Amino acid sequence: MLAVIEMGGKQYRVAPKQIFYAELTGTEEGKEIEIKNVLLIQDKDNIQVGKPYIKNASVKAKVIQEEKGPKLRGFKYKKRKNYHLRWGHRQRYQKLEILSISA
């Protein structure tokens, strides 16, 4: 079984027992979340496509932990103007495990 879900403005292709990284959901570690934004479900040869979401479909996931992504560095510079700007960013993600997909 396979599903396409939408979380945090991004779409993810997931299957049961799969572990993936997604945007922060505001849920504590060890708790379960239910995702209602299911765009597609495929079960062998049977495919259901939502318009835009499938009614009564949900994906249950467990929050494993919160992690930080790679550090990104940026730099701006204008010659002869004594202007330079340096910044850094490190995105935070949640590691999720898919428990079940129901239609």
C-alpha positions in Angstrom: 0.0 0.0 0.0 1.2 3.5 -0.9 -0.1 7.0 -0.2 0.7 10.5 -1.2 0.2 13.0 1.6 0.5 16.7 2.0 2.2 18.3 5.1 3.6 21.7 5.5 3.0 22.7 1.9 5.0 19.7 0.6 3.9 16.4 -0.8 5.4 13.1 0.4 5.1 9.5 -1.0 4.8 7.2 2.0 4.3 3.5 2.7 3.7 1.6 6.0 6.8 1.3 8.3 8.6 3.9 6.2 10.7 6.6 8.1 11.0 10.1 6.6 11.7 13.7 7.5 9.0 16.3 7.4 8.4 19.9 8.5 7.7 20.5 12.2 4.1 19.6 13.3 4.2 20.8 16.9 3.8 17.3 18.3 6.0 15.9 21.0 8.3 12.9 20.5 6.7 9.5 20.9 3.2 10.8 20.2 1.1 9.8 17.2 -0.4 12.1 14.6 -3.2 11.6 12.1 -2.7 13.2 8.7 -6.0 13.9 6.9 -4.6 15.5 3.7 -4.3 12.3 1.6 -4.0 13.0 -2.1 -3.7 9.5 -3.5 -3.9 5.9 -2.2 -2.6 2.9 -4.2 -3.4 -0.7 -3.1 -2.0 -3.1 -5.7 -4.0 -2.3 -8.8 -6.6 -0.2 -7.1 -5.8 3.6 -7.2 -7.9 6.3 -5.5 -7.2 9.9 -6.4 -8.6 12.8 -4.4 -10.2 16.0 -5.6 -8.0 17.5 -4.0 -8.2 15.1 -0.9 -9.7 11.7 -0.4 -12.6 11.8 2.0 -12.4 9.5 5.1 -8.8 8.6 4.3 -6.0 9.1 6.9 -2.4 8.2 7.5 -1.2 7.6 11.1 2.4 8.4 11.9 4.5 8.4 15.0 7.0 11.2 15.8 10.4 9.6 16.5 12.5 12.7 17.1 13.3 16.2 16.1 16.5 16.8 14.1 18.4 19.7 12.5 19.3 19.8 8.8 22.6 20.9 7.3 23.9 24.4 8.0 23.5 26.8 5.1 25.6 29.9 4.8 24.9 33.0 2.8 27.0 36.0 1.9 26.2 39.4 0.2 28.9 41.8 -0.9 29.0 45.1 -2.8 32.4 46.3 -4.0 33.6 49.7 -3.0 30.6 50.3 -0.8 32.0 48.8 2.5 29.0 46.5 2.5 29.0 42.8 3.3 26.5 40.6 5.1 26.9 37.1 6.3 24.1 34.9 7.6 23.4 31.2 8.4 20.4 29.0 8.7 19.7 25.5 10.0 16.2 24.0 9.3 14.6 21.8 11.9 12.7 18.6 10.9 10.8 15.9 12.5 11.6 12.2 11.9 8.3 10.4 11.3 7.4 6.7 11.0 4.3 5.7 9.1 2.2 3.3 11.2 -0.9 2.7 9.0 -2.8 4.0 5.9 -6.6 3.7 5.9 -9.1 4.6 3.2 
